[in-house]
Amino acid sequence: MSMKNKTISGYARVLGLKGSFTPEDVENSFRKLAIKYHPDRCRDSRKTYCRKKFSGISNARVVLNRYLAEGLEPAPAPEKKAVRKYRKHVREYREHIDRFYTDWFCIKEK
Protein backbone atom coordinates (compact mmCIF):
# COMPACT_ATOMS: atom_id res chain seq x y z
CA MET A 1 0.00 0.00 0.00
CA SER A 2 1.53 3.25 -1.11
CA MET A 3 1.34 6.17 1.29
CA LYS A 4 1.62 8.80 -1.44
CA ASN A 5 -1.28 11.09 -2.36
CA LYS A 6 -3.40 10.13 0.62
CA THR A 7 -5.93 12.38 2.21
CA ILE A 8 -6.72 12.41 5.90
CA SER A 9 -9.56 9.97 5.27
CA GLY A 10 -7.08 7.68 3.49
CA TYR A 11 -4.74 7.70 6.47
CA ALA A 12 -7.71 7.09 8.78
CA ARG A 13 -8.70 4.11 6.61
CA VAL A 14 -5.19 2.66 7.02
CA LEU A 15 -5.80 2.63 10.79
CA GLY A 16 -9.37 1.39 10.37
CA LEU A 17 -10.96 4.63 11.60
CA LYS A 18 -14.27 5.87 10.24
CA GLY A 19 -15.96 9.23 10.60
CA SER A 20 -14.57 11.60 13.20
CA PHE A 21 -11.86 10.38 15.54
CA THR A 22 -9.86 11.55 18.51
CA PRO A 23 -6.17 11.17 19.38
CA GLU A 24 -7.15 8.31 21.70
CA ASP A 25 -8.89 6.52 18.81
CA VAL A 26 -5.77 6.92 16.68
CA GLU A 27 -3.54 5.57 19.45
CA ASN A 28 -5.82 2.60 20.24
CA SER A 29 -6.11 1.63 16.60
CA PHE A 30 -2.35 1.97 16.11
CA ARG A 31 -1.62 -0.26 19.09
CA LYS A 32 -3.98 -3.00 17.87
CA LEU A 33 -2.47 -2.98 14.39
CA ALA A 34 1.09 -2.69 15.73
CA ILE A 35 0.62 -5.88 17.72
CA LYS A 36 -0.66 -7.64 14.62
CA TYR A 37 1.88 -6.32 12.09
CA HIS A 38 5.05 -5.53 14.02
CA PRO A 39 7.98 -7.16 12.15
CA ASP A 40 9.37 -8.71 15.35
CA ARG A 41 6.08 -10.57 15.88
CA CYS A 42 5.63 -11.86 12.31
CA ARG A 43 6.73 -15.20 10.93
CA ASP A 44 9.89 -15.16 8.83
CA SER A 45 7.89 -15.77 5.64
CA ARG A 46 5.86 -12.58 6.22
CA LYS A 47 8.62 -10.25 7.47
CA THR A 48 8.76 -8.13 4.31
CA TYR A 49 4.98 -7.69 4.19
CA CYS A 50 4.84 -6.84 7.90
CA ARG A 51 7.63 -4.26 7.60
CA LYS A 52 5.81 -2.53 4.77
CA LYS A 53 2.46 -2.65 6.55
CA PHE A 54 3.93 -1.46 9.87
CA SER A 55 5.67 1.42 8.10
CA GLY A 56 2.34 2.52 6.62
CA ILE A 57 0.59 2.23 9.96
CA SER A 58 3.29 4.27 11.71
CA ASN A 59 3.20 6.94 9.01
CA ALA A 60 -0.61 7.17 9.26
CA ARG A 61 -0.37 7.58 13.03
CA VAL A 62 2.11 10.45 12.72
CA VAL A 63 0.09 12.25 10.04
CA LEU A 64 -3.21 11.89 11.91
CA ASN A 65 -1.70 13.04 15.20
CA ARG A 66 -0.23 16.11 13.45
CA TYR A 67 -3.58 16.77 11.80
CA LEU A 68 -5.47 16.57 15.10
CA ALA A 69 -2.91 18.60 17.06
CA GLU A 70 -2.05 21.30 14.54
CA GLY A 71 -4.58 20.99 11.73
CA LEU A 72 -1.84 20.27 9.19
CA GLU A 73 -2.76 18.46 6.00
CA PRO A 74 -0.28 16.09 4.34
CA ALA A 75 1.80 17.73 1.64
CA PRO A 76 0.59 17.02 -1.89
CA ALA A 77 2.80 14.90 -4.11
CA PRO A 78 4.78 16.87 -6.69
CA GLU A 79 3.44 16.96 -10.22
CA LYS A 80 5.11 14.75 -12.83
CA LYS A 81 6.08 17.81 -14.86
CA ALA A 82 7.93 19.29 -11.88
CA VAL A 83 9.74 16.02 -11.22
CA ARG A 84 10.89 15.78 -14.86
CA LYS A 85 12.10 19.39 -14.76
CA TYR A 86 14.03 18.70 -11.55
CA ARG A 87 15.65 15.57 -13.00
CA LYS A 88 16.65 17.49 -16.13
CA HIS A 89 18.19 20.21 -13.94
CA VAL A 90 20.15 17.63 -11.91
CA ARG A 91 21.43 15.95 -15.08
CA GLU A 92 22.57 19.29 -16.56
CA TYR A 93 24.23 20.30 -13.30
CA ARG A 94 26.08 16.99 -13.08
CA GLU A 95 27.34 17.44 -16.66
CA HIS A 96 28.48 20.97 -15.82
CA ILE A 97 30.38 19.77 -12.73
CA ASP A 98 32.01 16.96 -14.71
CA ARG A 99 33.18 19.43 -17.39
CA PHE A 100 34.48 21.84 -14.74
CA TYR A 101 36.58 19.24 -12.93
CA THR A 102 37.82 17.78 -16.21
CA ASP A 103 39.01 21.23 -17.32
CA TRP A 104 40.27 22.34 -13.92
CA PHE A 105 42.33 19.24 -13.18
CA CYS A 106 43.26 18.60 -16.82
CA ILE A 107 41.76 15.14 -16.77
CA LYS A 108 41.72 13.55 -20.18
CA GLU A 109 38.78 11.35 -21.01
CA LYS A 110 39.56 8.00 -22.55
C-alpha positions in Angstrom: 0.0 0.0 0.0 1.5 3.2 -1.1 1.3 6.2 1.3 1.6 8.8 -1.4 -1.3 11.1 -2.4 -3.4 10.1 0.6 -5.9 12.4 2.2 -6.7 12.4 5.9 -9.6 10.0 5.3 -7.1 7.7 3.5 -4.7 7.7 6.5 -7.7 7.1 8.8 -8.7 4.1 6.6 -5.2 2.7 7.0 -5.8 2.6 10.8 -9.4 1.4 10.4 -11.0 4.6 11.6 -14.3 5.9 10.2 -16.0 9.2 10.6 -14.6 11.6 13.2 -11.9 10.4 15.5 -9.9 11.6 18.5 -6.2 11.2 19.4 -7.2 8.3 21.7 -8.9 6.5 18.8 -5.8 6.9 16.7 -3.5 5.6 19.4 -5.8 2.6 20.2 -6.1 1.6 16.6 -2.4 2.0 16.1 -1.6 -0.3 19.1 -4.0 -3.0 17.9 -2.5 -3.0 14.4 1.1 -2.7 15.7 0.6 -5.9 17.7 -0.7 -7.6 14.6 1.9 -6.3 12.1 5.1 -5.5 14.0 8.0 -7.2 12.2 9.4 -8.7 15.4 6.1 -10.6 15.9 5.6 -11.9 12.3 6.7 -15.2 10.9 9.9 -15.2 8.8 7.9 -15.8 5.6 5.9 -12.6 6.2 8.6 -10.2 7.5 8.8 -8.1 4.3 5.0 -7.7 4.2 4.8 -6.8 7.9 7.6 -4.3 7.6 5.8 -2.5 4.8 2.5 -2.6 6.5 3.9 -1.5 9.9 5.7 1.4 8.1 2.3 2.5 6.6 0.6 2.2 10.0 3.3 4.3 11.7 3.2 6.9 9.0 -0.6 7.2 9.3 -0.4 7.6 13.0 2.1 10.5 12.7 0.1 12.2 10.0 -3.2 11.9 11.9 -1.7 13.0 15.2 -0.2 16.1 13.5 -3.6 16.8 11.8 -5.5 16.6 15.1 -2.9 18.6 17.1 -2.1 21.3 14.5 -4.6 21.0 11.7 -1.8 20.3 9.2 -2.8 18.5 6.0 -0.3 16.1 4.3 1.8 17.7 1.6 0.6 17.0 -1.9 2.8 14.9 -4.1 4.8 16.9 -6.7 3.4 17.0 -10.2 5.1 14.8 -12.8 6.1 17.8 -14.9 7.9 19.3 -11.9 9.7 16.0 -11.2 10.9 15.8 -14.9 12.1 19.4 -14.8 14.0 18.7 -11.5 15.7 15.6 -13.0 16.6 17.5 -16.1 18.2 20.2 -13.9 20.2 17.6 -11.9 21.4 16.0 -15.1 22.6 19.3 -16.6 24.2 20.3 -13.3 26.1 17.0 -13.1 27.3 17.4 -16.7 28.5 21.0 -15.8 30.4 19.8 -12.7 32.0 17.0 -14.7 33.2 19.4 -17.4 34.5 21.8 -14.7 36.6 19.2 -12.9 37.8 17.8 -16.2 39.0 21.2 -17.3 40.3 22.3 -13.9 42.3 19.2 -13.2 43.3 18.6 -16.8 41.8 15.1 -16.8 41.7 13.6 -20.2 38.8 11.3 -21.0 39.6 8.0 -22.5 
